[in-house]
Amino acid sequence: MNCPKCGSFHDKVLESRSNKEGTSIRRRRMCCDCGYRFTSYEHIERKPIVVVKKDGRHQTFDIGKVERGIRTCTEKLPIGQSEIEKTLRAIEDEVYERAQDNRNTISSREIGEATLRHLYPLSPVAYVRFAAVYRAFDTLDQFINEIETLNS
């Protein structure tokens, strides 16, 4: 690791700490040449996932798109940032697990259904909001049917 201040490759690790989920490691380092202290992070590198869209197009999986949808459907609900991030990690893990079984490919439908599965325990209201957009509800009966399905 090269020092961000002097560019030297000679450093030592002062402290290592894993995050709660064990998905990354934070290391405090010190440059042995200039004494500058800095932090580095290690994350597991995953192979890119290809999403097959409804119209047959292919694109790279982007958890940011799922995050935007979740943030929209949880807006003005009493749901904390940490709960949303935990839900996003669970969705991302499920997507990667399912895609590994299918040569790193997954359908957008599977991603939507995984998102719904993880949203319901977080908030039934957020679930219905997401379902309305994801399943393209255009009548009141579709909302009623979805809510009745949840209550049974």
Protein Blocks (a to p, Z undefined) as FASTA:
>chain_A
ZZfklopabdcdfbdcddfkopaccdddddfklopacdddddddddddddddfkopacdd
dfklmmmmmmmmmgoiacdfklmmmmmmmmmmmmmmmmmmnooiacfklmmmmmmmmmmm
momklmmmmmmmmnopabfklmmmmmmmmmZZ
